[in-house]
Amino acid sequence: MTATRRADPAPPATRQALVVRGGWDGHSPVALTNLFVPFLARRGFRVLVEESLEVYEDEKLLAETDLIVQSWSMGDITPAETAGLSAAVRAGTGLAGWHGGIVDAFRGDHDYQLLTGGQFLGHPPGFARHRVSLEPAYADHPVLAGLGDFEVHTEKYWVATDPLNDVLATVTFEADETRPRAVAMPAVWTRTWGRGRVFVSTIGHKPDDFDVPEVRALTERGLLWASR
């Protein structure tokens, strides 16, 4: 008789993650964050999910939270909500997200953009296959270690970014009738804000973007890196 192997139980929760999701449905905030909730649980996080930005005013909850995963595209955030989020990160709570859920959020709030280190400005029409180039200077960074350059078929973001970012990966925009020369645009970066860590990836418009092993790996690693 062949014994049935039982799945290893998840480790006891030792940290807390808060998933904050909503905004424009075109970035599939529920479906995409659901891809990572089981991963976080397996890595010992108790995962809370909120679908209102009012949670950023809950000082006690944020102080107990080790990682905030935000997927909230566009929309508006109040000054009090931004202040609560920023204060939590300065005190050590990590913040992480991908694509429009973090860099195309709250376009009119400069304090939020200072926290995340970037803001979406535009992208070419539709999806296109393009190369993501990892920065050799960060080859040993926990988010990139062991990974190589890869290709994705998705949107390519043009962003405004903070010079204090540690840029881990870029995408190239070639010269065209508007832009006089090719540029390497930041696509994945990390930064610190006070005692907190921030991870941002511009990759992840749709679920199958995360079928690319490198996209899934660097996103999972980014969540862990950002966490307290």
For each residue, the residues with C-beta under 8 A, 3 or more apart:
1:
2:
3:
4:
5:
6:
7:
8:
9:
10: 41 42 44
11: 14 42 43 44
12: 44
13: 16 41 44 45 46
14: 11 44
15: 44 45 46 66 67 227 228
16: 13 45 46 47 48 64 65 66 67
17: 40 45 46 47 48 65 66 67 68 69 223 227
18: 47 48 49 50 55 61 62 65 67 68 69
19: 33 37 47 48 49 50 68 69 70 71
20: 50 51 53 55 56 68 69 70 71 72
21: 29 30 33 49 50 51 70 71 72 101
22: 29 51 52 53 71 72 75
23: 27 29 71 72 73 74 75 101 105
24: 27 73 74 75 100
25: 28 29
26: 73
27: 23 24 32 71 73 99 100 101 104 205
28: 25 31 32 206 207
29: 21 22 23 25 32 33 71 72 73 101
30: 21 33 34
31: 28 34 35 207
32: 27 28 29 35 36 71 98 101 204 207 210
33: 19 21 29 30 36 37 49 69 71
34: 30 31 37
35: 31 32 39 207 210
36: 32 33 39 40 69 219 220 223
37: 19 33 34 40 41 47 49
38: 41 42
39: 35 36 42 43 220 223
40: 17 36 37 43 45 47 67 69 223
41: 10 13 37 38 44 45 46 47
42: 10 11 38 39
43: 11 39 40 224
44: 10 11 12 13 14 15 41
45: 13 15 16 17 40 41 66 67 227
46: 13 15 16 17 41
47: 16 17 18 19 37 40 41
48: 16 17 18 19 61 65
49: 18 19 21 33 37
50: 18 19 20 21 55
51: 20 21 22
52: 22 55
53: 20 22 56 72 75 77 78 81
54: 57 58 81
55: 18 20 50 52 58 61 62
56: 20 53 62 77 80 81 82 84 85 88
57: 54 80 81 84
58: 54 55 61 62 84
59: 62 63 84 87 88
60: 63 64
61: 18 48 55 58 64 65
62: 18 55 56 58 59 65 68 84 85 87 88 93
63: 59 60 88 91 93
64: 16 60 61
65: 16 17 18 48 61 62 68 88 93
66: 15 16 17 45 93 94 227 228
67: 15 16 17 18 40 45 93 94 95 96 223 226 227 228
68: 17 18 19 20 62 65 85 88 89 93 94 95 96
69: 17 18 19 20 33 36 40 96 97 223
70: 19 20 21 95 96 97 101 102 105
71: 19 20 21 22 23 27 29 32 33 97 98 101 102
72: 20 21 22 23 29 53 75 101 102 105 106
73: 23 24 26 27 29 99 100 101 104 105
74: 23 24 100 104 105 106 107
75: 22 23 24 53 72 105 106
76: 106 108
77: 53 56 81 82 105 106 109 112
78: 53 81 82
79: 82 83 111
80: 56 57 83 84
81: 53 54 56 57 77 78 84 85
82: 56 77 78 79 85 86 106 109 111 112 115
83: 79 80 86 87 111
84: 56 57 58 59 62 80 81 87 88
85: 56 62 68 81 82 88 89 95 112 115
86: 82 83 89 90 111 112 115 193
87: 59 62 83 84 90 91
88: 56 59 62 63 65 68 84 85 91 93 196
89: 68 85 86 92 93 94 95 115 193 194 196 198
90: 86 87 193 194 195 196
91: 63 87 88 194 195 196
92: 89 194 195 196 228
93: 62 63 65 66 67 68 88 89 196 228
94: 66 67 68 89 196 197 198 199 225 226 227 228
95: 67 68 70 85 89 102 115 116 193 196 197 198 199 226
96: 67 68 69 70 102 198 199 200 222 223 226 227
97: 69 70 71 101 102 103 116 199 200 201
98: 32 71 101 102 200 201 202 203 204 219
99: 27 73 102 103 104 155 157 201 202 203 204 205
100: 24 27 73 74 103 104 105 120 205
101: 21 23 27 29 32 70 71 72 73 97 98 104 105 204
102: 70 71 72 95 96 97 98 99 105 116 200
103: 97 99 100 116 118 119 120 157 159 200 202
104: 27 73 74 99 100 101 107 119 120
105: 23 70 72 73 74 75 77 100 101 102 112 116
106: 72 74 75 76 77 82 109 112 113
107: 74 104 119
108: 76
109: 77 82 106 112 113
110: 113 114
111: 79 82 83 86 114 115
112: 77 82 85 86 105 106 109 115 116
113: 106 109 110 116 117 118 119
114: 110 111 117 162
115: 82 85 86 89 95 111 112 193 198
116: 95 97 102 103 105 112 113 119 198 200
117: 113 114 161 162 164 165 189 191 198 200
118: 103 113 159 160 161 162 165 186 189 200 202
119: 103 104 107 113 116 159 160 161
120: 100 103 104 123 157 158 159 202
121: 158 159 160
122: 157 158
123: 120 155 156 157 158
124: 128 155 156
125:
126: 155
127: 153 154 155 205
128: 124 153 154 156
129: 151 152 153
130: 151 152 156 171 172
131: 149 150 151 171 172
132: 149 150 151 152 169 170 171 187 188 203 214
133: 149 169 170 171 172 184
134: 138 139 144 147 148 149 168 169
135: 138 139 144 167 168 169 170
136: 139
137:
138: 134 135 141 143 144 166 167 168
139: 134 135 136 144 145
140: 144 145
141: 138 144 145 166 168 190
142: 145 221 224 225
143: 138 168 188 190 199 218 221 222 225
144: 134 135 138 139 140 141 147 168 169 218 221
145: 139 140 141 142
146:
147: 134 144 150 214 217 218
148: 134 214
149: 131 132 133 134
150: 131 132 147 212 213 214 215
151: 129 130 131 132 212
152: 129 130 132 203 209 212 215
153: 127 128 129
154: 127 128 203 204 205 206 209
155: 99 123 124 126 127 205
156: 123 124 128 130 171 173 185
157: 99 103 120 122 123 171 185 187 202
158: 120 121 122 123 173 185
159: 103 118 119 120 121 185 186 202
160: 118 119 121
161: 117 118 119 165 167 186 189
162: 114 117 118 165 191
163:
164: 117 191
165: 117 118 161 162 186 189 190 191 200
166: 138 141 189 190 191
167: 135 138 161 170 186 188 189
168: 134 135 138 141 143 144 188 189 190 218
169: 132 133 134 135 144 186 187 188 218
170: 132 133 135 167 184 185 186 187
171: 130 131 132 133 156 157 184 185 187 202
172: 130 131 133 182 183 184 185
173: 156 158 179 182 183 185
174: 179 182
175: 179 180 181 182
176: 179
177:
178:
179: 173 174 175 176 182 183
180: 175
181: 175
182: 172 173 174 175 179
183: 172 173 179
184: 133 170 171 172
185: 156 157 158 159 170 171 172 173
186: 118 159 161 165 167 169 170 189 202
187: 132 157 169 170 171 201 202 203
188: 132 143 167 168 169 200 201 202 203 218 222
189: 117 118 161 165 166 167 168 186 199 200
190: 141 143 165 166 168 197 198 199 200 222 225 226
191: 117 162 164 165 166 197 198 200
192: 195 196 197 198
193: 86 89 90 95 115 196 197 198
194: 89 90 91 92
195: 90 91 92 192
196: 88 89 90 91 92 93 94 95 192 193 226 228
197: 94 95 190 191 192 193 225 226 227
198: 89 94 95 96 115 116 117 190 191 192 193 226
199: 94 95 96 97 143 189 190 222 223 225 226
200: 96 97 98 102 103 116 117 118 165 188 189 190 191
201: 97 98 99 187 188 204 215 218 219 222
202: 98 99 103 118 120 157 159 171 186 187 188
203: 98 99 132 152 154 187 188 209 215 219
204: 32 98 99 101 154 201 209 210 215 219
205: 27 99 100 127 154 155 209
206: 28 154 209
207: 28 31 32 35 210 211
208: 211
209: 152 154 203 204 205 206 212 215
210: 32 35 204 207 215 216 219
211: 207 208 215 216
212: 150 151 152 209 215 216
213: 150 216 217
214: 132 147 148 150 217 218
215: 150 152 201 203 204 209 210 211 212 218 219
216: 210 211 212 213 219 220
217: 147 213 214 220 221
218: 143 144 147 168 169 188 201 214 215 221 222
219: 36 98 201 203 204 210 215 216 222 223
220: 36 39 216 217 223 224
221: 142 143 144 217 218 224 225
222: 96 143 188 190 199 201 218 219 225 226
223: 17 36 39 40 67 69 96 199 219 220 226 227
224: 43 142 220 221 227
225: 94 142 143 190 197 199 221 222
226: 67 94 95 96 190 196 197 198 199 222 223
227: 15 17 45 66 67 94 96 197 223 224
228: 15 66 67 92 93 94 196
